[in-house]
């Protein structure tokens, strides 16, 4: 599945991600911002160049890249809000990839069970309300947006758990860890953005985020191989 070109793109992703983390550690804002957008571009190139390139994964990474660019200006709430919407859409595409997997391969009952479970998906909004309200300093617009974002991320996590329960590839465990790391990265991002500034915050945010994206993509591609 992975050809020389795809391995080259993946190597560039690892290399540029490492460089970005070094600049985060050094707190070199100029080069941190310059290198950040290239990470998702190389990961996109990796997916495009594999023999199992998937439509939903590609769109997930496109919107993640848009979110990355917008979050370069996260001192302004409008960019945070639009960037969060972009990441939310990215997660929806990841969920659609899992749904496509359930729908087209393996146990035919898996997709039916998923549809039944999604009937209760609005309940996933509830856990995020108090946390988002606290993190956003009681800004109700950001609270609602953040709760919707968390709900979609929890939907990705629960959909992956369902696929594993129905005996799908063990590689989906990588997707589980990726979703969990994404959650950690986002909560830490929100906490340090609105509640308490922490030294080396970008290093923690980007290390968890970049690892999460790689795990999500690799887990899905290896499952589809």
ChimeraX attribute file (.defattr): number of C-alpha atoms within 10 A of each C-alpha:
attribute: neighborCount
match mode: 1-to-1
recipient: residues
	/A:1	13
	/A:2	17
	/A:3	11
	/A:4	11
	/A:5	14
	/A:6	21
	/A:7	14
	/A:8	16
	/A:9	21
	/A:10	22
	/A:11	15
	/A:12	19
	/A:13	23
	/A:14	18
	/A:15	14
	/A:16	19
	/A:17	24
	/A:18	17
	/A:19	17
	/A:20	28
	/A:21	22
	/A:22	15
	/A:23	21
	/A:24	23
	/A:25	16
	/A:26	13
	/A:27	16
	/A:28	12
	/A:29	13
	/A:30	9
	/A:31	15
	/A:32	22
	/A:33	18
	/A:34	13
	/A:35	16
	/A:36	23
	/A:37	21
	/A:38	19
	/A:39	23
	/A:40	23
	/A:41	18
	/A:42	22
	/A:43	26
	/A:44	24
	/A:45	18
	/A:46	24
	/A:47	24
	/A:48	18
	/A:49	20
	/A:50	19
	/A:51	13
	/A:52	15
	/A:53	17
	/A:54	15
	/A:55	13
	/A:56	19
	/A:57	24
	/A:58	21
	/A:59	18
	/A:60	25
	/A:61	24
	/A:62	20
	/A:63	21
	/A:64	25
	/A:65	24
	/A:66	19
	/A:67	24
	/A:68	22
	/A:69	18
	/A:70	20
	/A:71	19
	/A:72	18
	/A:73	14
	/A:74	15
	/A:75	11
	/A:76	11
	/A:77	12
	/A:78	12
	/A:79	17
	/A:80	20
	/A:81	18
	/A:82	16
	/A:83	24
	/A:84	24
	/A:85	20
	/A:86	22
	/A:87	22
	/A:88	24
	/A:89	21
	/A:90	26
	/A:91	27
	/A:92	20
	/A:93	21
	/A:94	26
	/A:95	24
	/A:96	18
	/A:97	20
	/A:98	22
	/A:99	19
	/A:100	13
	/A:101	18
	/A:102	24
	/A:103	16
	/A:104	10
	/A:105	12
	/A:106	15
	/A:107	14
	/A:108	12
	/A:109	11
	/A:110	20
	/A:111	22
	/A:112	13
	/A:113	12
	/A:114	17
	/A:115	12
	/A:116	10
	/A:117	14
	/A:118	15
	/A:119	9
	/A:120	9
	/A:121	15
	/A:122	12
	/A:123	11
	/A:124	18
	/A:125	17
	/A:126	13
	/A:127	13
	/A:128	21
	/A:129	20
	/A:130	12
	/A:131	16
	/A:132	25
	/A:133	18
	/A:134	16
	/A:135	23
	/A:136	18
	/A:137	13
	/A:138	13
	/A:139	12
	/A:140	13
	/A:141	12
	/A:142	19
	/A:143	21
	/A:144	16
	/A:145	19
	/A:146	27
	/A:147	22
	/A:148	22
	/A:149	25
	/A:150	24
	/A:151	22
	/A:152	23
	/A:153	24
	/A:154	22
	/A:155	22
	/A:156	25
	/A:157	19
	/A:158	19
	/A:159	22
	/A:160	23
	/A:161	16
	/A:162	19
	/A:163	22
	/A:164	16
	/A:165	10
	/A:166	15
	/A:167	11
	/A:168	19
	/A:169	15
	/A:170	13
	/A:171	18
	/A:172	23
	/A:173	17
	/A:174	21
	/A:175	27
	/A:176	22
	/A:177	17
	/A:178	25
	/A:179	25
	/A:180	17
	/A:181	21
	/A:182	22
	/A:183	20
	/A:184	16
	/A:185	21
	/A:186	19
	/A:187	18
	/A:188	20
	/A:189	19
	/A:190	17
	/A:191	19
	/A:192	17
	/A:193	17
	/A:194	13
	/A:195	14
	/A:196	11
	/A:197	11
	/A:198	12
	/A:199	11
	/A:200	12
	/A:201	16
	/A:202	22
	/A:203	19
	/A:204	18
	/A:205	21
	/A:206	21
	/A:207	17
	/A:208	20
	/A:209	20
	/A:210	24
	/A:211	16
	/A:212	24
	/A:213	22
	/A:214	18
	/A:215	22
	/A:216	22
	/A:217	23
	/A:218	18
	/A:219	21
	/A:220	23
	/A:221	21
	/A:222	16
	/A:223	16
	/A:224	16
	/A:225	11
